[in-house]
């Protein structure tokens, strides 16, 4: 595109990238530090940065999404949590994140709107829609107000496959 520059990391530190500038480009770190990527700019892009290291965002996942810094909307996904995951359609409303860090974690709708997910929890937890709809938090498998499966017993929170503890109990523990 005539108005587009090649996507180099110095340029991307505080820019807004819109289509068709990103129709076939590769963005490198720190591309997402202050960038807004708008549809359908990511139709064939690969984004790499400290936050999304080696992560492929595949269309039509982002065909109508807006991703803002530093990661995914107001959700914090800690690296290397997404070190090799693929986010597929439709735009994270019901997507599954798979990677070495998320090998046993499934995130379902309406996920990632204002939740904070940390890698110790993700390595052994499966998060389902009821958890995420109320914006749950899980740190080291200490879960609040959600249903969890996984190695929760090791953290002394709940038995594997059982219900997550309630919000008040979580605060006391």
C-alpha distance (Angstrom), angle and dihedral (degrees) to the residues before:
residue distance angle dihedral
X1 . . .
X2 3.83 . .
X3 3.80 93.3 .
X4 3.77 94.4 46.8
X5 3.72 128.8 95.4
X6 3.74 124.3 -156.2
X7 3.79 109.2 -86.8
X8 3.79 103.5 -106.4
X9 3.76 122.7 163.3
X10 3.84 97.2 -114.5
X11 3.78 89.7 54.1
X12 3.78 93.2 48.3
X13 3.78 98.5 53.5
X14 3.81 93.4 97.0
X15 3.79 107.5 0.1
X16 3.79 137.8 116.8
X17 3.79 114.2 -127.5
X18 3.79 117.8 -157.7
X19 3.78 134.0 175.1
X20 2.93 137.2 -55.8
X21 3.78 87.4 25.7
X22 3.80 92.0 75.8
X23 3.78 97.8 38.7
X24 3.77 92.7 121.0
X25 3.79 108.1 -0.7
X26 3.75 135.9 119.5
X27 3.78 118.4 -133.4
X28 3.76 120.2 -152.5
X29 3.79 131.8 -165.4
X30 2.94 134.5 -37.4
X31 3.77 84.4 26.6
X32 3.80 96.5 120.4
X33 3.78 98.7 45.0
X34 3.82 93.7 104.2
X35 3.78 104.2 -10.8
X36 3.77 131.4 126.8
X37 3.79 113.3 -154.0
X38 3.78 113.2 -161.5
X39 3.78 131.9 -166.5
X40 2.90 136.2 -55.1
X41 3.76 89.8 10.0
X42 3.80 95.0 98.2
X43 3.78 96.6 53.6
X44 3.79 91.4 119.7
X45 3.80 105.3 5.7
X46 3.75 131.7 121.8
X47 3.78 114.5 -150.5
X48 3.78 120.5 -156.0
X49 3.78 124.9 176.2
X50 3.80 139.6 126.7
X51 3.79 88.9 -80.7
X52 3.81 97.5 42.8
X53 3.78 100.5 28.2
X54 3.81 110.5 177.2
X55 3.81 90.2 -12.2
X56 3.80 119.4 145.7
X57 3.79 117.6 -151.0
X58 3.77 104.5 -159.4
X59 3.77 128.3 -159.2
X60 2.95 136.5 -85.6
X61 3.78 83.4 32.1
X62 3.77 93.9 80.4
X63 3.79 98.5 27.1
X64 3.78 90.7 115.3
X65 3.81 102.3 15.4
X66 3.75 133.3 108.7
X67 3.78 116.6 -151.0
X68 3.78 117.2 -163.4
X69 3.77 131.1 -170.8
X70 2.88 140.7 -48.3
X71 3.78 95.1 21.4
X72 3.79 130.9 -45.3
X73 3.78 114.9 -7.3
X74 3.81 106.4 -68.9
X75 3.79 93.5 -27.7
X76 3.78 119.3 108.4
X77 3.80 114.7 -145.9
X78 3.77 109.5 -178.3
X79 3.77 120.3 -137.7
X80 2.96 132.6 -92.2
X81 3.78 79.6 34.1
X82 3.82 91.9 91.6
X83 3.79 96.2 31.3
X84 3.79 93.7 135.5
X85 3.77 108.2 -1.7
X86 3.77 130.6 134.4
X87 3.79 121.9 -141.1
X88 3.78 110.7 -153.5
X89 3.79 135.3 -171.6
X90 2.87 144.5 -26.3
X91 3.77 97.9 43.4
X92 3.82 97.4 -84.9
X93 3.81 94.1 -62.6
X94 3.79 89.9 117.8
X95 3.78 105.2 -1.6
X96 3.78 133.1 139.4
X97 3.78 121.6 -132.6
X98 3.78 114.5 -152.2
X99 3.79 127.6 179.4
X100 3.79 139.3 121.3
X101 3.81 88.6 -80.2
X102 3.80 93.7 43.5
X103 3.80 95.9 38.4
X104 3.79 92.6 128.4
X105 3.80 99.9 25.7
X106 3.79 124.8 96.7
X107 3.79 119.9 -173.3
X108 3.80 116.2 -161.9
X109 3.78 135.7 -179.1
X110 2.94 137.9 -22.9
X111 3.75 85.6 21.1
X112 3.78 133.9 143.8
X113 3.81 98.8 27.5
X114 3.79 99.7 116.3
X115 3.79 106.2 -19.4
X116 3.78 128.3 120.6
X117 3.80 113.9 -142.9
X118 3.78 119.5 -171.9
X119 3.77 125.5 -159.6
X120 3.84 98.6 -121.6
X121 3.77 89.2 60.6
X122 3.78 95.4 41.5
X123 3.78 93.0 55.2
X124 3.79 92.4 69.7
X125 3.81 108.0 14.7
X126 3.78 134.4 90.4
X127 3.78 111.8 -153.8
X128 3.78 119.1 -156.7
X129 3.79 133.1 -163.9
X130 3.83 97.2 -95.2
X131 3.79 89.4 57.2
X132 3.75 96.1 50.1
X133 3.80 97.8 40.9
X134 3.80 88.5 68.9
X135 3.79 91.9 44.0
X136 3.76 101.1 -110.6
X137 3.76 128.4 -162.7
X138 3.76 126.5 -145.5
X139 3.78 124.7 -177.1
X140 3.77 118.6 173.2
X141 3.80 87.6 -14.1
X142 3.78 92.4 -58.5
X143 3.76 97.0 135.3
X144 3.78 129.3 -167.4
X145 3.78 123.9 -151.6
X146 3.78 97.9 -20.8
X147 3.76 144.9 103.3
X148 3.77 113.4 -108.9
X149 3.76 139.4 -179.6
X150 3.75 126.4 -169.0
X151 3.77 138.0 60.7
X152 3.77 94.4 -21.2
X153 3.78 94.6 132.8
X154 3.79 89.5 69.1
X155 3.79 89.1 64.1
X156 3.79 92.1 48.6
X157 3.79 92.2 -120.0
X158 3.78 107.8 107.0
X159 3.74 138.7 -21.9
X160 3.78 117.9 -93.0
X161 3.75 111.6 -84.5
X162 3.79 93.1 13.8
X163 3.76 134.1 114.2
X164 3.78 118.5 -74.5
X165 3.77 115.0 -112.0
X166 3.77 120.3 -98.1
X167 3.75 126.5 -96.5
X168 3.83 96.0 -104.5
X169 3.76 93.4 46.9
X170 3.78 90.5 47.9
X171 3.77 91.0 54.4
X172 3.79 92.1 50.6
X173 3.79 91.9 50.0
